[in-house]
Amino acid sequence: MDLQDRRILVTGGAGLVGSALAERLAADNDVHVVDDLSYGDRSRVPDAATFHAGDVTDPDVVERLLTPAVDVVFHLAAISDVDYPDDRELVERNTAMTYTLLERADEVDLDGFAFTSSSTVYGEAPRPTPEEYGPLEPISEYGVAKLADEGLVSTYANAYGVQSWVFRFANIVGPGQRGNVVPDFVEKLLEDPSALTVLGDGRQEKSYMHVSDCVAAIEHVVEHADDQYNVYNLGTHTTVSVDRIASVVAEEIGVDPERTYTGGDRGWVGDVPKMRLAIEKLTDLGFEPDLESEAAVRRAARELLPELRAETGAV
């Protein structure tokens, strides 16, 4: 699909990836962003995009925004908080968003639907994990919701003709992010440079992708992958451990904290401690990330430092 002179709806467009994607797409398209701001920040939405406050579980909101004039939807809205207090609500609301959008997409004969999924759909899989790996056995409610969403997208692509792209993310990092290991370490070390508590044993090791590479990859795949239903891993060729992330963040701040560990092989219930996605399908399509995992983490730490210093008042 050619992403020029299109009318595009980005859900969750005030979040980390959504706002960066909206900014990238707005250079050549009429971009509309919808976000209920439960996680997103209105200030992140680019001036070149039109912002709409709204909850895409609401059919009236979706009917108002997803009109026959819209060419493609990039659906990023989701509850992604690993500490969300109600697991049932997380699953039900995330799938309701996707189902509501897809029903409307069918009604208006939408040209294209892009959905951001997650590596969590694989569960604890052999590494590197290719797109065709199965069976998919998620170990968290978030992963369950993403897998259910993928099933809905597949159905509407293959049974109802809504051409679709599904992106299974590695860990995406970048400016403005909160709730990820990188901003967590930055905040902790700004508060107390002498000590750092690390969830788990620090040996968790995963792929990290900078948000700039992530949104460039999304655009590239939508423009070059032409199947009715397309599934792509988005990540890097490498991994980095939690312990190494702690070192990178400490180096950027210029401190040498004493580390303590909460113990166990994972940071929380449902955490997949080892993850590396195979990205040969992505590279065969002609896309290579600019930054490998450690470089992505280091850039994100540098971007987050001035933001979090300003928020916390740290020197």
PETANOR-V10043 format. One line per field, one symbol per residue. ss: DSSP state (H for helix, E for strand, - for the rest). phi: phi as a letter, one per 40 degrees, with the letter a starting at -180 (. if undefined). psi: psi as a letter, one per 30 degrees, with the letter a starting at -180 (. if undefined). Layout:
ss = ???
phi = ???
psi = ???
This chain:
ss = ------EEEEE----HHHHHHHHHHH---EEEEEE------HHH-----EEEE-----HHHHHHH------EEEE-----------HHHHHHHHHHHHHHHHHHHHH----EEEEEEEHHHH------E-----------HHHHHHHHHHHHHHHHHH----EEEEEEE-EEE-------HHHHHHHHHHH---EEEE------EE-EEEHHHHHHHHHHHHHH----EEEEEE-----EEHHHHHHHHHHHH----EEEE------------EE-E--HHHHH--------HHHHHHHHHHHHHHHHHHHH---
phi = .ccbfbcbbbcgcbcdcdcccdcccccbacbbbbacgcbcbdccccccbccbcibcccdccccccccdcccabbcbcacbccbdcbcccdccccccdcccccdcdccbfdcabbbccaccccgcbdbccccccaccbcbbcccdccccddcccdccccbbgcdbbbbcccccbicgcbgbdccccccccccaccaacbcgbgcdaacbbccccdcccdcccccbcbccbbbbcbabcbbacccccdcccccccgbbccbbbcggcacacgcccbaaccbcccccchbbccbcdcccccccccccdcccccccgcc
psi = kkikhlkkkjkgggadeeeeeeeeffegljkkkkkfgfelkeffkkfflkkkkljgfjeeeeeeeilffkekkjjfkljgjfgkfjeeeeeeeeeeeeeeeeeeeeeghkekjkkjalffffbjlkkkjlfgkllkilgleeeeeeeeeeeeeeefefffgjklkkjjkajklakfklgleeeeeeeefeejffkkkkkbgffkklkkkkeeeeeeeeeeeeffjglejkkkkjalfllkleeeeeeeeeeefhlilkklkfllglflkfkjfkkkkkgeeeeffgkkkekleeeeeeeeeeefeeefeeefgl.
